[in-house]
Amino acid sequence: MGNAEKHHRRQVLFKQRGGFCQRCGRTLHLNKQKASRFYARIHHILHQSDGGTNANKNLLLTCTPCEDEYHYKEAMAQMAFHRKTQVNGERLYFALREAGVYE
């Protein structure tokens, strides 16, 4: 999404959704310099890298703190998944080694 398209989509969502953060309910602003913490941000429910689109049904209008929290929680969940996968992989390796598959 280019800057002009993103700006237009933000304005449309702002009008459609009443100018409030869809997560916490704070009043949002379209002027970034005036209210950087409560600037209207677009959050993709299903990220584009995972096949998500720019369709309105896949977008949330959020404030900066809520947008940051969404991404923080997603990063923590991803790290936990990778750690669990690594631990399970190590367990499998040692179990196979004990069974004589790996020497």
C-alpha positions in Angstrom: 0.0 0.0 0.0 1.5 3.3 -1.1 1.5 6.4 1.1 -1.4 8.1 -0.8 -3.5 4.9 -0.7 -2.7 4.4 3.0 -3.7 7.9 3.8 -7.0 7.6 1.9 -7.8 4.2 3.5 -7.0 5.7 7.0 -9.4 8.6 6.3 -12.2 6.2 5.1 -11.7 3.9 8.1 -11.7 6.9 10.4 -15.1 8.0 9.1 -16.6 4.6 8.9 -15.5 3.6 12.5 -16.2 6.8 14.2 -12.6 8.0 14.9 -12.1 5.6 17.8 -9.4 3.0 18.5 -11.2 -0.4 17.9 -9.2 -1.9 20.7 -9.3 0.5 23.6 -11.8 3.1 22.5 -9.6 6.2 22.7 -10.4 9.1 20.4 -8.0 9.1 17.4 -6.6 11.9 15.3 -5.6 12.1 11.7 -2.9 14.7 12.2 0.3 12.8 13.3 2.2 15.9 14.4 -0.7 17.0 16.7 -1.3 13.7 18.5 1.4 11.1 17.7 0.3 8.7 20.5 -3.3 8.7 19.4 -2.7 9.0 15.7 -5.0 6.7 13.7 -3.0 3.6 12.7 -4.1 0.8 10.4 -3.6 -2.8 11.7 -4.0 -5.8 9.5 -5.8 -8.6 11.3 -4.2 -11.2 9.0 -0.9 -9.7 7.9 -0.2 -9.3 4.3 2.8 -11.5 4.6 0.5 -14.3 5.7 -2.0 -13.7 2.9 -4.1 -10.9 4.3 -5.5 -8.2 2.1 -6.2 -4.5 2.4 -10.0 -5.2 2.4 -11.8 -3.2 5.1 -12.9 -6.4 6.9 -9.2 -7.3 7.5 -8.3 -3.8 8.9 -8.6 -2.3 12.4 -8.2 1.3 13.2 -5.9 1.6 16.3 -4.0 4.1 18.4 -0.1 3.8 18.5 0.0 2.1 21.9 -2.5 -0.6 20.8 -0.8 -1.1 17.5 2.6 -1.6 19.3 1.0 -4.0 21.8 -0.5 -6.1 19.0 2.9 -6.4 17.4 4.7 -7.1 20.7 2.2 -9.9 21.6 2.6 -11.4 18.1 6.4 -11.3 18.5 6.3 -13.0 21.9 4.0 -15.7 20.6 6.3 -16.4 17.7 9.4 -16.6 20.0 7.5 -19.0 22.3 6.6 -21.2 19.3 10.1 -21.3 18.0 11.5 -22.1 21.5 9.0 -24.9 21.9 9.8 -26.3 18.5 13.6 -26.2 19.3 13.0 -28.0 22.6 10.9 -30.6 21.0 13.5 -31.1 18.3 16.2 -31.5 20.8 14.1 -34.1 22.7 13.5 -36.0 19.5 17.2 -36.0 18.6 18.2 -37.3 22.1 15.5 -40.0 22.0 16.6 -41.1 18.5 20.3 -41.1 19.7 19.4 -43.3 22.7 17.6 -45.7 20.4 20.8 -46.0 18.3 19.6 -44.0 15.2 22.3 -41.3 15.7 25.7 -42.2 17.0 
